[in-house]
């Protein structure tokens, strides 16, 4: 048997309390009655209700005064206000502040019960939405990371495992895959989340300036050093320093970073004293560091110091199931809550594209589409992708997918024919000309339900 709906009734008039309580009990509901606002807040702090039915005008703190606190205590619990004609303005104002509904006294029993039924339905919908949001978050996002592919699930699981660790991390992946987002997620979901996260790009400045930024300098260390300055390792004390594009760090600095990792201390430029630092190092690169080591451009000992916990981010083209989720996130970011939606054809186009620039390129494409879209839906024509034919990466992406999935020649042919038909707007004559097929072959393909059977022979 389902649990009874529970209603909190708040009214200073004992006759109203008794009448409403009897009505609720007669209709299979459970009622708790109190006579003032303070009592309502006290009981709400201890118990959860499916709805609150509260008078507005009461001695002490009235219904409008306790509404914000009720909403803060139980944000998912709808509040229905009861009011006389003289305070309708107050009721309307309270609804703007978060009340679910209001009843004008005197009211009939069926009117009150109908209002409560709407409140129950609203609460159940809120509960379901919360459950769905949590389910989606568990499977398609983690921190600021977005993706439901198996590869992303493995990354989420790894980050959870290392959340209590301070071991160094090396993140690898192509440009635009979101290495800094992974680094931030590692920091802000870990035990150092309350301490600073300090990022620096190792390719963005000359060697001398980079050394000063990392380790700081003392006054007079070089021309223009009028005051002493703390370095980023000190700024990140207790937290995380993110060394982006570590593979481009000059060789002399690599040795100094190695000493920091070994000794946990730094020496400011121009200084003669060392400073102890406690900063977790998360580094990232889009280079193959083993190749860099073999060719003498990166220190092997530094690589092993950094690569305690490796995190490899696959390119976007290898996880197409993540593309719609990322696209939706970028739509919200750049288009707000009332952003246009992506049509099914637009999603299909995004999923087929090769994304050489990975998530960064996808974000640019979505931002551009928001400007170009003329209506409430983004169509394929609004997605002005980099190269004229939908991105020259289609061939590479299709062949890569065919290889990974071990597609048959028939499946591969089907995909290509579908692509050409889309590009020709469904014109079988034009598609047949491009494909070098007889037009009747494409009509026969339709009759077979879109199968490419015998096409090769035609």
Secondary structure, DSSP 8 states (H G I E B T S, - for coil): -----EEEEE-S-HHHHHHHHHHHHHTT-EEEEESSHHHHHHHHHH---SEEEEES--SSS-HHHHHHHHHHH-TTSEEEEEE-GGGHHHHHHHHHTT--EEEESS--HHHHHHHHHHHHHHHHHHHHHHHHHHHHHHHHEETTEE--SHHHHHHHHHHHHTTT----EEEE--TTS-HHHHHHHHHHTSTTTTS-EEEEETTSS-HHHHHHHHHEE-TTSSTT--S-EE-HHHHTTTSEEEEETGGGS-HHHHHHHHHHHHHSEEE-BT-SSEEE---EEEEEESS-HHHHHHTTSS-HHHHHHHTTEEEE---GGG-GGGHHHHHHHHHHHHH-TT--EE-HHHHHHHHHS--TTHHHHHHHHHHHHHHH--SSEE-GGG---SSTTT-THHHHHHHHHHHHHT--HHHHHHHHHHHHHHHTTT-HHHHHHHHT--HHHHHHHHHTTS--TTTTT-
